[in-house]
Amino acid sequence: MKAPSEGGATTPIPKTLRFVLGDQVSHDISSLSGLEAQHDVVLMVEVADETTYVGHHKQKIAFIFAAMRHFAAELTASGVTVDYVRLDDAANTGSFTGELRRAVARHAPHRVVVTEPGEWRVWEMMRAWSSELGLPVTIEDDDRYFCSRGRFARWAEDRKSYRMEFFYREMRRETGLLMRGDEPEGDRWNFDTENRKRLPTTVHQPNRRRFEPDAMTREVLDLVAMRFSHHFGDLDGFGWAVTRADALEALEHFIRACLPLYGDYQDAMKADEPFLFHAVVSPYLNAGLLTAREICVAAERAYQRGEAGLNAVEGFIRQILGWREYIRGIYWLRMPGYAATNMLGASRPLPWFYWSGETDLNCIANAVGDTRRNAYAHHIQRLMVTGNFALLAGIDPRQVEEWYLAVYADAYEWVELPNVHGMALFADGGLLASKPYIASGAYIDRMSDYCGPCRYDPKIKSGPKACPFNALYWNFLIENQNQLGKNARLAMPYRTLAQMRPERRDEIVREAGAFLAGLSSQPAEPSAMPKQAALEF
């Protein structure tokens, strides 16, 4: 399309190439702001590099590609020109940079516009694009968050430690969520102490809203089954929403059917119930099908209508307005050096049962099994089962973080890395969390029904039937006393440890050592998984 000049001639209208990534399927994403449908082009690409830099769960790949394809179809239906490159396109270079270069050659734009990414490695790529391509590349802020990267940096300036609770209170004041003027609703900022109940046998979970794949999604599922058969996870039972309309329906179902009991039982775990009363909207939120603000407002309105208690609504909003925003701020504030810290010197290889689920530890078998089937496990399974074990066993943080990034449909490095590195593994030495989140078998027994059928008993302190979490817990405190002995929040267990007989301490160290020596980072049968998968993991 051309526009008339003052002399009657025509001049080309500047064309913008707008590059939308797979976790940016939002119609109001900043890279689409000011889009001129008549001549701008939206670029979306499925590339091999993004599927294999870790061995992503099959459902995660399928979810992202299906959401991308549906989003592209919606843009096309609204009159936008979309240049969409599929994974199986014979000319696909397999990388963001390669596909952007090809698109620039096809469309000859005057500039490229993209929204900042969620991962440092892609951010470094983006900052090189302008010089590599020889044209302006504008990287817009991602305004889907309540708190920009710059805003968080100003909050963190001159602080020796970054406590989420103080950040969360500022976010409450700025947004007005659950506020009465300058005071928090219910005269308390935090109702966490009311949200730690074990799930009674008389409380039953609602059937969760899942979505039957349409033809476009089935095509993606077939592609993933063929190209990524060696990757972790099952495709059977795929039921994720892949459009905004369906994601909104999933959110409405959570608010109506699950939020009222979410607060009471958010820390509970139950065999064969992977979702319980959790929202299960994080994949939609992190990919862009839902916004953080609309989720928080929906929860707040449920409280205002009297349909959910304040402990449930505050606890849920804190996860998004507080924790999610805080985690993102920490990531961008401290990267890239943050990922290299390892305060406790953990170095043991990741046990193979994190991939296979084949272990006598019933809690881990359940958490890994849920993850394999659904590309999902709720936050207590992640923190207090798989994360707790990795911390107690001294597993190498990089291997643990790679596993978490690979296996969950909602995992992107900005959210996964600080959660695992700082919260689960205490590898940052307390920058993010005030203490290591460690627990013995007693906690898992109290908050779940996992221990009943397990071959180990959390009530037994030593011997072949004793829950390994018990010895690992005390052994962790013994091994790390120099680093952790002065932590005020660990004063009670260290006092208990000081009162133990030397013989009992020796027994703990011996039993923990024997258990850890029996862990294997390889499958029992080398053919259990193709070599390529093992390398990609």
C-alpha positions as CSV (number, residue, x, y, z in Angstrom):
1,M,0.0,0.0,0.0
2,K,1.3,3.5,-0.8
3,A,0.4,7.0,0.3
4,P,0.4,10.2,-1.8
5,S,3.3,12.6,-1.3
6,E,3.0,16.4,-1.5
7,G,4.2,16.4,-5.1
8,G,1.5,13.9,-6.1
9,A,3.9,10.9,-6.2
10,T,3.5,8.0,-3.9
11,T,5.8,6.8,-1.1
12,P,5.7,3.4,0.6
13,I,3.9,3.3,3.9
14,P,6.4,2.1,6.6
15,K,5.8,-1.6,7.3
16,T,6.4,-3.0,10.8
17,L,7.1,-6.7,11.4
18,R,5.6,-7.6,14.8
19,F,7.2,-10.7,16.3
20,V,5.0,-12.5,18.8
21,L,6.6,-15.3,20.9
22,G,4.8,-18.5,22.0
23,D,4.2,-17.2,25.6
24,Q,2.7,-13.9,24.3
25,V,-0.6,-15.0,22.8
26,S,-2.4,-11.9,24.1
27,H,-4.4,-9.6,21.8
28,D,-3.2,-6.7,23.9
29,I,0.5,-7.7,24.1
30,S,2.7,-4.5,23.8
31,S,4.2,-5.7,20.5
32,L,0.8,-5.4,18.8
33,S,0.1,-2.0,20.2
34,G,-0.5,0.4,17.3
35,L,-0.8,-2.4,14.8
36,E,-1.9,-1.2,11.3
37,A,-3.7,-4.2,9.9
38,Q,-3.5,-2.8,6.3
39,H,0.3,-3.2,6.1
40,D,1.9,-4.5,9.3
41,V,2.8,-8.2,9.5
42,V,2.7,-10.4,12.6
43,L,5.4,-13.1,12.7
44,M,4.9,-16.3,14.8
45,V,7.2,-19.2,14.6
46,E,7.5,-22.8,15.9
47,V,11.2,-23.5,16.2
48,A,13.2,-26.6,17.2
49,D,15.5,-24.7,19.5
50,E,12.6,-23.8,21.8
51,T,11.4,-27.4,22.0
52,T,14.8,-29.0,22.8
53,Y,17.0,-26.7,24.9
54,V,15.4,-28.8,27.6
55,G,13.4,-31.9,26.9
56,H,10.0,-30.3,27.4
57,H,7.0,-32.4,28.4
58,K,5.0,-33.5,25.3
59,Q,1.9,-31.7,26.6
60,K,3.8,-28.5,27.2
61,I,5.0,-28.4,23.6
62,A,1.5,-29.3,22.3
63,F,-0.2,-26.7,24.5
64,I,2.1,-23.9,23.4
65,F,1.9,-24.8,19.7
66,A,-1.9,-25.2,19.8
67,A,-2.4,-21.9,21.6
68,M,-0.1,-20.2,19.0
69,R,-2.0,-21.6,16.1
70,H,-5.4,-20.7,17.5
71,F,-4.1,-17.2,18.3
72,A,-2.8,-16.8,14.7
73,A,-6.1,-17.9,13.3
74,E,-7.9,-15.3,15.5
75,L,-5.6,-12.5,14.2
76,T,-6.1,-13.6,10.6
77,A,-9.9,-13.6,11.1
78,S,-9.7,-10.0,12.3
79,G,-7.9,-8.9,9.2
80,V,-4.3,-9.1,10.3
81,T,-1.6,-10.5,8.1
82,V,0.1,-13.3,10.0
83,D,3.3,-14.9,8.7
84,Y,3.2,-18.3,10.6
85,V,6.1,-20.7,10.3
86,R,5.3,-24.3,11.4
87,L,7.8,-26.6,12.9
88,D,7.5,-29.0,10.0
89,D,8.1,-26.3,7.4
90,A,11.0,-27.7,5.3
91,A,12.7,-24.2,5.2
92,N,12.4,-23.7,9.0
93,T,15.9,-22.8,10.3
94,G,14.9,-24.0,13.8
95,S,15.8,-20.7,15.7
96,F,14.2,-17.4,16.5
97,T,17.0,-15.5,14.9
98,G,17.0,-17.6,11.8
99,E,13.3,-17.2,11.3
100,L,13.3,-13.5,12.0
101,R,16.1,-13.1,9.4
102,R,14.0,-15.0,6.8
103,A,10.9,-13.0,7.6
104,V,12.8,-9.7,7.2
105,A,13.9,-10.9,3.8
106,R,10.3,-11.8,2.8
107,H,8.6,-8.6,4.0
108,A,11.4,-5.9,3.9
109,P,10.0,-4.1,7.0
110,H,11.2,-0.7,8.2
111,R,11.5,-2.0,11.7
112,V,10.8,-5.0,14.0
113,V,8.8,-4.7,17.2
114,V,8.8,-7.4,19.9
115,T,7.8,-7.7,23.5
116,E,10.6,-8.5,26.0
117,P,10.8,-12.2,26.6
118,G,10.6,-14.3,29.8
119,E,14.0,-15.9,29.6
120,W,17.5,-14.3,29.8
121,R,18.9,-16.3,26.9
122,V,16.2,-15.0,24.6
123,W,16.7,-11.5,25.9
124,E,20.4,-11.7,24.9
125,M,19.3,-12.9,21.5
126,M,16.9,-10.0,21.1
127,R,19.4,-7.3,22.0
128,A,21.6,-8.6,19.1
129,W,18.9,-8.6,16.5
130,S,19.2,-4.9,15.4
131,S,22.9,-5.2,14.6
132,E,22.5,-8.6,13.0
133,L,19.6,-7.6,10.8
134,G,20.6,-4.0,10.0
135,L,17.3,-2.4,10.9
136,P,15.7,-1.0,14.1
137,V,14.4,-3.6,16.6
138,T,12.2,-2.1,19.3
139,I,11.9,-4.3,22.5
140,E,8.7,-3.2,24.3
141,D,8.1,-3.7,28.0
142,D,5.8,-6.6,28.9
143,D,3.0,-4.7,30.5
144,R,0.9,-7.8,31.3
145,Y,2.5,-7.7,34.8
146,F,1.5,-5.5,37.7
147,C,5.1,-4.5,38.4
148,S,7.6,-3.6,35.6
149,R,11.2,-4.7,35.8
150,G,12.2,-1.1,36.5
151,R,9.6,-0.7,39.2
152,F,10.8,-3.8,41.0
153,A,14.5,-2.7,40.8
154,R,13.5,0.6,42.5
155,W,11.8,-1.3,45.3
156,A,14.8,-3.6,45.7
157,E,17.4,-0.8,45.7
158,D,19.6,-0.7,48.8
159,R,17.8,-3.6,50.4
160,K,20.0,-6.3,51.9
161,S,17.3,-8.9,51.5
162,Y,14.1,-9.1,49.5
163,R,11.1,-10.3,51.5
164,M,8.0,-11.0,49.4
165,E,5.6,-9.9,52.2
166,F,6.8,-6.3,52.1
167,F,6.7,-6.2,48.3
168,Y,3.2,-7.8,48.4
169,R,1.9,-5.1,50.7
170,E,3.1,-2.4,48.3
171,M,1.4,-4.2,45.4
172,R,-1.9,-4.3,47.4
173,R,-1.7,-0.6,48.1
174,E,-0.9,0.2,44.5
175,T,-3.6,-1.9,42.9
176,G,-6.3,-1.5,45.6
177,L,-7.0,-5.2,45.6
178,L,-8.6,-6.4,48.9
179,M,-8.1,-2.9,50.4
180,R,-10.4,-0.6,52.4
181,G,-8.7,2.7,51.8
182,D,-5.2,2.3,53.3
183,E,-6.1,-0.8,55.3
184,P,-6.2,-4.4,54.2
185,E,-9.6,-6.1,54.0
186,G,-10.1,-8.0,57.3
187,D,-7.4,-5.9,59.0
188,R,-4.8,-8.4,58.1
189,W,-2.4,-8.6,55.1
190,N,-1.9,-12.4,55.2
191,F,-4.2,-15.3,56.2
192,D,-1.7,-18.0,55.5
193,T,-1.9,-19.6,58.9
194,E,-5.6,-20.5,58.1
195,N,-4.6,-22.3,54.9
196,R,-2.8,-25.4,56.2
197,K,-5.5,-28.0,56.7
198,R,-5.3,-31.6,55.9
199,L,-8.0,-32.8,53.4
200,P,-10.7,-34.7,55.3
201,T,-12.1,-37.9,53.7
202,T,-15.5,-36.3,53.7
203,V,-14.4,-33.4,51.4
204,H,-14.7,-34.3,47.7
205,Q,-13.0,-32.6,44.8
206,P,-15.1,-31.2,41.9
207,N,-14.6,-32.6,38.4
208,R,-12.2,-30.2,36.7
209,R,-13.1,-28.4,33.4
210,R,-11.0,-30.0,30.6
211,F,-11.4,-29.3,26.9
212,E,-11.7,-31.8,24.1
213,P,-9.0,-31.1,21.4
214,D,-10.4,-29.7,18.2
215,A,-9.1,-30.5,14.7
216,M,-6.3,-27.9,14.9
217,T,-5.2,-29.1,18.3
218,R,-5.3,-32.8,17.2
219,E,-3.0,-31.9,14.3
220,V,-0.5,-30.5,16.8
221,L,-0.9,-33.5,19.0
222,D,-0.1,-35.8,16.1
223,L,3.0,-33.6,15.3
224,V,4.2,-33.8,18.9
225,A,3.6,-37.6,19.1
226,M,5.7,-38.1,15.9
227,R,8.5,-35.6,16.6
228,F,8.9,-35.8,20.3
229,S,8.1,-39.4,21.2
230,H,11.3,-39.6,23.2
231,H,10.3,-36.7,25.5
232,F,9.0,-37.0,29.0
233,G,5.3,-37.2,29.6
234,D,2.0,-38.6,28.2
235,L,-0.2,-37.0,25.6
236,D,-3.2,-39.1,26.4
237,G,-5.9,-37.2,28.1
238,F,-4.6,-33.8,26.9
239,G,-7.4,-31.4,28.0
240,W,-5.8,-27.9,28.2
241,A,-7.6,-24.8,27.0
242,V,-5.8,-23.4,24.0
243,T,-8.0,-20.4,23.3
244,R,-8.8,-17.4,25.4
245,A,-12.5,-18.2,25.4
246,D,-11.8,-21.7,26.9
247,A,-9.2,-20.3,29.3
248,L,-11.9,-17.8,30.6
249,E,-14.2,-20.7,31.0
250,A,-11.6,-22.6,33.1
251,L,-11.1,-19.6,35.2
252,E,-14.9,-19.2,35.8
253,H,-15.1,-22.8,36.8
254,F,-12.3,-22.4,39.4
255,I,-13.8,-19.3,40.9
256,R,-17.2,-21.0,41.2
257,A,-16.4,-24.6,42.1
258,C,-13.0,-24.5,43.7
259,L,-12.0,-21.2,45.1
260,P,-14.3,-21.4,48.2
261,L,-12.2,-24.3,49.5
262,Y,-8.9,-23.4,47.9
263,G,-7.7,-21.6,51.0
264,D,-8.4,-24.3,53.6
265,Y,-6.8,-27.1,51.5
266,Q,-4.2,-25.4,49.3
267,D,-1.4,-27.3,51.2
268,A,-3.1,-30.6,51.1
269,M,-2.1,-33.6,48.9
270,K,-4.1,-36.6,47.8
271,A,-3.2,-39.6,45.7
272,D,-4.9,-39.6,42.3
273,E,-6.2,-36.1,42.8
274,P,-3.6,-33.9,41.1
275,F,-5.7,-30.7,41.0
276,L,-7.7,-30.7,44.3
277,F,-9.0,-27.1,44.6
278,H,-6.1,-25.4,42.9
279,A,-6.8,-23.0,40.1
280,V,-4.8,-24.8,37.3
281,V,-4.8,-21.6,35.3
282,S,-1.0,-20.9,35.5
283,P,-0.4,-22.3,32.0
284,Y,-3.0,-19.9,30.6
285,L,-1.7,-17.0,32.6
286,N,2.0,-17.6,31.7
287,A,1.3,-18.1,28.0
288,G,-0.9,-15.0,27.8
289,L,-4.4,-16.4,27.4
290,L,-5.4,-14.8,30.7
291,T,-4.2,-11.7,32.5
292,A,-3.0,-11.4,36.1
293,R,-5.4,-8.5,36.7
294,E,-8.5,-10.2,35.5
295,I,-7.8,-13.3,37.5
296,C,-7.2,-11.3,40.7
297,V,-10.3,-9.2,40.1
298,A,-12.4,-12.3,39.5
299,A,-11.3,-13.7,42.8
300,E,-11.9,-10.4,44.6
301,R,-15.4,-10.2,43.2
302,A,-16.2,-13.7,44.5
303,Y,-15.3,-12.5,48.0
304,Q,-17.4,-9.3,47.6
305,R,-20.4,-11.4,46.6
306,G,-19.9,-13.7,49.6
307,E,-19.1,-16.7,47.5
308,A,-15.6,-17.3,48.9
309,G,-13.9,-16.6,52.2
310,L,-11.2,-14.0,52.7
311,N,-8.6,-16.6,53.6
312,A,-9.1,-18.3,50.3
313,V,-9.3,-15.2,48.2
314,E,-6.3,-13.4,49.9
315,G,-4.3,-16.6,49.7
316,F,-5.0,-17.0,46.0
317,I,-4.4,-13.3,45.1
318,R,-1.1,-13.4,47.1
319,Q,0.1,-16.2,44.8
320,I,-0.3,-13.9,41.7
321,L,-0.1,-10.3,42.9
322,G,2.6,-11.1,45.5
323,W,4.6,-14.2,44.7
324,R,4.4,-14.3,40.9
325,E,5.3,-10.7,40.5
326,Y,8.1,-10.9,43.2
327,I,9.6,-14.0,41.5
328,R,9.8,-12.3,38.2
329,G,11.4,-9.2,39.7
330,I,14.0,-11.3,41.4
331,Y,14.8,-13.1,38.2
332,W,15.4,-10.0,36.1
333,L,17.2,-8.2,39.0
334,R,19.7,-10.9,39.7
335,M,20.3,-12.7,36.4
336,P,22.5,-14.0,34.8
337,G,24.7,-14.5,37.9
338,Y,21.8,-15.8,40.0
339,A,21.6,-19.1,38.3
340,A,25.3,-19.9,39.1
341,T,25.0,-19.6,42.9
342,N,25.1,-22.8,44.9
343,M,25.4,-21.8,48.6
344,L,25.2,-25.3,50.0
345,G,27.6,-26.9,47.4
346,A,25.0,-29.4,46.3
347,S,26.4,-31.7,43.5
348,R,24.6,-35.1,43.5
349,P,23.1,-36.1,40.2
350,L,19.4,-36.0,39.7
351,P,17.9,-39.5,40.5
352,W,16.4,-41.3,37.6
353,F,13.1,-41.7,39.4
354,Y,12.4,-38.0,38.8
355,W,11.8,-39.1,35.2
356,S,10.5,-42.6,35.7
357,G,8.5,-42.3,38.9
358,E,9.7,-45.7,39.8
359,T,10.6,-45.5,43.5
360,D,9.4,-47.0,46.8
361,L,8.9,-43.4,48.1
362,N,5.2,-43.2,47.4
363,C,5.0,-39.4,47.7
364,I,7.5,-38.9,45.0
365,A,6.0,-41.7,42.8
366,N,2.6,-39.8,43.1
367,A,4.1,-36.4,42.3
368,V,6.1,-37.6,39.4
369,G,3.2,-39.7,38.1
370,D,0.8,-36.7,38.3
371,T,3.4,-34.7,36.4
372,R,3.9,-37.3,33.7
373,R,0.2,-37.6,33.1
374,N,-0.8,-33.9,33.3
375,A,2.4,-31.7,32.9
376,Y,1.2,-30.3,36.2
377,A,1.6,-30.8,40.0
378,H,0.5,-28.2,42.5
379,H,2.8,-26.0,44.5
380,I,3.1,-28.2,47.6
381,Q,4.0,-31.3,45.6
382,R,6.6,-29.2,43.8
383,L,8.0,-27.6,47.0
384,M,7.6,-30.1,49.8
385,V,7.9,-33.4,47.9
386,T,10.1,-33.2,44.8
387,G,11.8,-30.0,45.9
388,N,12.2,-31.0,49.5
389,F,13.8,-34.3,48.5
390,A,16.2,-32.6,46.1
391,L,17.3,-30.2,48.8
392,L,17.7,-32.8,51.5
393,A,19.6,-35.1,49.1
394,G,22.0,-32.3,47.9
395,I,21.0,-32.6,44.2
396,D,22.9,-30.3,41.8
397,P,20.7,-27.2,41.4
398,R,21.2,-27.0,37.6
399,Q,19.9,-30.5,37.1
400,V,16.9,-29.9,39.4
401,E,16.1,-26.7,37.7
402,E,16.3,-28.2,34.2
403,W,13.9,-30.9,35.4
404,Y,11.3,-28.4,36.6
405,L,11.6,-26.3,33.5
406,A,11.1,-29.4,31.3
407,V,8.2,-31.1,33.0
408,Y,5.5,-28.4,33.7
409,A,3.2,-26.8,31.2
410,D,3.4,-23.5,33.1
411,A,7.3,-23.4,33.4
412,Y,9.3,-20.6,31.9
413,E,12.7,-19.7,33.2
414,W,11.6,-16.4,34.8
415,V,9.2,-18.2,37.0
416,E,10.8,-21.6,37.4
417,L,14.4,-20.6,38.2
418,P,13.8,-18.4,41.3
419,N,11.2,-20.7,42.6
420,V,13.5,-23.7,42.5
421,H,16.8,-22.1,43.0
422,G,15.8,-19.8,45.9
423,M,12.7,-21.3,47.4
424,A,13.1,-25.0,46.9
425,L,16.9,-25.4,47.0
426,F,18.1,-22.4,49.0
427,A,20.9,-22.3,46.5
428,D,21.0,-18.5,46.7
429,G,21.8,-18.6,50.4
430,G,18.7,-16.9,51.6
431,L,18.3,-14.0,49.2
432,L,14.8,-15.0,48.4
433,A,13.7,-17.2,51.3
434,S,14.4,-16.7,55.0
435,K,15.1,-20.4,55.6
436,P,15.4,-23.7,53.7
437,Y,12.0,-25.3,53.2
438,I,12.9,-28.7,54.6
439,A,10.6,-31.3,56.2
440,S,10.7,-34.9,57.5
441,G,8.3,-37.6,56.7
442,A,6.0,-36.3,59.4
443,Y,5.0,-33.2,57.3
444,I,4.2,-35.3,54.2
445,D,2.1,-37.7,56.4
446,R,0.2,-34.8,58.0
447,M,-0.6,-33.1,54.7
448,S,-1.3,-36.2,52.5
449,D,-2.6,-39.7,52.3
450,Y,0.7,-40.8,50.5
451,C,2.3,-42.5,53.5
452,G,-0.4,-45.2,54.3
453,P,0.4,-47.5,51.4
454,C,4.1,-46.6,51.3
455,R,6.7,-49.3,52.2
456,Y,8.2,-46.8,54.6
457,D,6.7,-45.5,57.8
458,P,7.2,-41.8,58.8
459,K,6.7,-42.7,62.4
460,I,9.7,-45.1,62.4
461,K,13.0,-43.3,63.1
462,S,15.6,-45.8,62.0
463,G,15.9,-49.2,60.3
464,P,14.8,-50.5,56.9
465,K,11.1,-49.4,57.3
466,A,11.9,-45.9,58.5
467,C,10.9,-43.1,56.0
468,P,14.1,-41.9,54.3
469,F,12.9,-38.3,54.6
470,N,13.5,-38.6,58.4
471,A,17.2,-39.4,58.2
472,L,17.7,-37.1,55.3
473,Y,16.2,-34.2,57.2
474,W,18.5,-34.5,60.2
475,N,21.5,-35.4,58.0
476,F,20.9,-32.2,56.1
477,L,21.0,-30.2,59.3
478,I,24.2,-31.9,60.4
479,E,26.0,-31.5,57.0
480,N,25.1,-27.9,56.7
481,Q,25.4,-26.7,60.3
482,N,28.3,-24.3,59.5
483,Q,26.2,-22.5,56.9
484,L,22.8,-22.8,58.6
485,G,23.4,-23.1,62.3
486,K,22.8,-19.4,63.0
487,N,19.6,-19.1,61.0
488,A,17.0,-17.9,63.5
489,R,14.2,-19.8,61.8
490,L,16.1,-23.1,62.3
491,A,16.9,-22.5,65.9
492,M,14.4,-25.1,67.2
493,P,15.6,-28.1,65.1
494,Y,19.2,-27.2,65.8
495,R,18.4,-27.2,69.6
496,T,16.9,-30.6,69.1
497,L,19.9,-31.8,67.2
498,A,22.3,-30.5,69.9
499,Q,20.4,-32.7,72.5
500,M,20.8,-35.9,70.4
501,R,23.1,-38.6,71.7
502,P,26.3,-39.0,69.5
503,E,25.2,-42.5,68.7
504,R,22.0,-41.3,67.3
505,R,23.7,-38.7,65.2
506,D,26.1,-41.3,63.9
507,E,23.1,-43.6,63.0
508,I,21.4,-40.8,61.1
509,V,24.5,-40.0,59.1
510,R,25.1,-43.7,58.3
511,E,21.5,-44.4,57.2
512,A,21.2,-41.3,55.2
513,G,24.5,-42.0,53.5
514,A,23.5,-45.6,52.7
515,F,20.2,-44.4,51.2
516,L,21.9,-41.7,49.1
517,A,24.5,-44.1,47.9
518,G,21.8,-46.3,46.5
519,L,20.3,-43.5,44.3
520,S,20.9,-43.9,40.6
521,S,20.9,-41.2,37.9
522,Q,20.5,-43.8,35.2
523,P,17.6,-46.1,34.2
524,A,17.8,-49.7,35.4
525,E,17.7,-50.7,31.7
526,P,19.8,-48.5,29.4
527,S,17.1,-49.0,26.7
528,A,14.4,-47.5,28.9
529,M,14.7,-44.2,27.1
530,P,16.4,-43.3,23.8
531,K,19.9,-41.8,24.1
532,Q,18.8,-38.6,22.5
533,A,16.3,-38.0,25.3
534,A,18.8,-38.6,28.0
535,L,21.1,-36.0,26.4
536,E,18.4,-33.5,26.0
537,F,17.3,-33.8,29.6
